[in-house]
Amino acid sequence: MAAVVAVENLNPKVLKCEYAVRGEIVIHAQRLQQQLQTQPGSLPFEDILYCNIGNPQSLGQQPVTFFREVLALCDHPSLLEKEETKSLFSADAISRAKQILAAIPGRATGAYSHSQGIKGLRDAIAAGIAERDGFPANADDIFITDGASPGVHMMMQLLIRDEKDGILCPIPQYPLYSASIALHGGTLVPYYLDESTGWGLKTSDLKKQLDEARSQGIDVRALVVINPGNPTGQVLAEENQYDIVKFCESEGLVLLADEVYQENVYVDDKKFNSFKKIVRAMGYGEDDLPLVSFQSVSKGYYGECGKRGGYFEITGFSAPVREQVYKIASVNLCSNITGQILASLVMNPPKPGDESYAAYKAEKDGIVESLKRRAKSLEDAFNKLEGFSCNKAEGAMYVFPQIRLPQKAIEAAKAAGKAPDAFYALRLLEATGIVVVPGSGFGQTIETLGFIFYCDVLARLSMSPGHGTSGAQSCHRRTRSLQS
Ligand SMILES: Cc1ncc(COP(=O)(O)O)c(CN[C@@H]2CONC2=O)c1O
């Protein structure tokens, strides 16, 4: 009798879905990690260095003290009645916790909340957006989510009717998008970022890809822009953003603006502008352009990936459509309250004059400076490695170096039934314990570029000799030895 549940009788959309950031290389790394535990010394390195995912606190980054003080007090409100609390927590964390609890029905972080998130927290997020952009924001436009990922899934669920509906996505792209489009049965319409211009985005290329898709009967619904970029790390120039908004408005596309790295800009000649700010600065009003802006507590200087907080701000949609978005959100009841509180704190951190401001600012600046330093170190190290080239890491948390592999390595990869970049990433892992993601996992094709892989900048480069650039160099030598 056929198995009740087998791969053969699963939802084909699930089978089609892939997510390289936690794919084959990571699974193999976990096996090697097991081996190191059961057979210490059996591999040429002491531990695994996960550079496949932007997970700062797993690599030693500390959470922001003020944020955690407020979370602790909100989760254990009876502390607020104790005299000794005043000697353990800052006065502004105590007052912020009281303010947040007053906004929560029953003052209970264990209760369900409104499906868009607690109104008082959405007010705080809207105030933070308005202060960031210099344009009004409305709490009713905010949907607080368990990280940005569920928000992206909700938008794909809303917009994709069948495989005839397409979503324009950057290549290389963060594979949440290709995975979500596959899961919802739509079509990914690629547009290619140009490595030779620092991963630039030309609207002429967008138009070419859009017309090509439409000629094949695809109804392109939306354009995804990730700014700062993942995996490419570029920060869009302001004029480029104006072009993108005009393109979406003239082509009737929803603009899905993924801005989770908005606090991760490392170069002095670029700054982050939200698309909400650009749209308003261009004079577009509430009804002119459907725009969804995604934010997360997982990135920036806060790096609270495991707390699962984030939101999307939705503007330019009609009331009946917004009711449908609310309906989808309500099916999941609400997002977790810790993530909701964190999202409001991230958008409304301590201000000058607050008791915690000096300590908060020192922590924030220290983390951003460290990320900036490590991004530059890794970019320089890859550019010094024979056969590598690496674009400037302008922002986000990753570098995306290109490697020219010798023909013999390419042939060996083919013989092993692997894409050359995946072959190299596996060899790098087995030689040094460093986990990176092959560029093919982000949609990069060999025709587009050489072979690239994705490496987060989080790893402390002062790692033991088995890691860091020396590790990469030793592996690179081993891979190139295939020539001999
Ligand atoms: C561009 C982008 N959007 C959305 C997300 C989802 O974030 P949350 O759901 O945690 O809010 C990530 C996570 N970054 C992944 C995770 O680590 N490395 C990555 O590339 C991301 O890089």
The ligand as an SDF file (V2000), in Angstrom:
LIG
                    3D

 22 23  0  0  0  0  0  0  0  0999 V2000
   16.5520   40.8470    2.7330 C   0  0  0  0  0  0  0  0  0  0  0  0
   15.8990   40.0780    3.8520 C   0  0  0  0  0  0  0  0  0  0  0  0
   14.5580   40.1860    4.0200 N   0  0  0  0  0  0  0  0  0  0  0  0
   13.9240   39.5150    5.0000 C   0  0  0  0  0  0  0  0  0  0  0  0
   14.6310   38.7030    5.8630 C   0  0  0  0  0  0  0  0  0  0  0  0
   13.8610   37.9510    6.9280 C   0  0  0  0  0  0  0  0  0  0  0  0
   14.1360   38.4380    8.1650 O   0  0  0  0  0  0  0  0  0  0  0  0
   13.2460   38.1070    9.4660 P   0  0  0  0  0  0  0  0  0  0  0  0
   12.1360   37.1950    9.0590 O   0  0  0  0  0  0  0  0  0  0  0  0
   14.2080   37.5130   10.4290 O   0  0  0  0  0  0  0  0  0  0  0  0
   12.7320   39.4400    9.9120 O   0  0  0  0  0  0  0  0  0  0  0  0
   16.0210   38.5660    5.7370 C   0  0  0  0  0  0  0  0  0  0  0  0
   16.7700   37.6690    6.6800 C   0  0  0  0  0  0  0  0  0  0  0  0
   18.1270   37.4330    6.3670 N   0  0  0  0  0  0  0  0  0  0  0  0
   18.5340   36.0600    6.1530 C   0  0  0  0  0  0  0  0  0  0  0  0
   18.7090   35.3410    7.4280 C   0  0  0  0  0  0  0  0  0  0  0  0
   20.1530   35.4030    7.6240 O   0  0  0  0  0  0  0  0  0  0  0  0
   20.7890   35.6090    6.4200 N   0  0  0  0  0  0  0  0  0  0  0  0
   19.8960   36.0060    5.5180 C   0  0  0  0  0  0  0  0  0  0  0  0
   20.1460   36.3170    4.3970 O   0  0  0  0  0  0  0  0  0  0  0  0
   16.6680   39.2610    4.7130 C   0  0  0  0  0  0  0  0  0  0  0  0
   18.0020   39.1640    4.5290 O   0  0  0  0  0  0  0  0  0  0  0  0
  1  2  1  0
  2  3  1  0
  2 21  2  0
  3  4  2  0
  4  5  1  0
  5  6  1  0
  5 12  2  0
  6  7  1  0
  7  8  1  0
  8  9  2  0
  8 10  1  0
  8 11  1  0
 12 13  1  0
 12 21  1  0
 13 14  1  0
 14 15  1  0
 15 16  1  0
 15 19  1  0
 16 17  1  0
 17 18  1  0
 18 19  1  0
 19 20  2  0
 21 22  1  0
M  END
$$$$
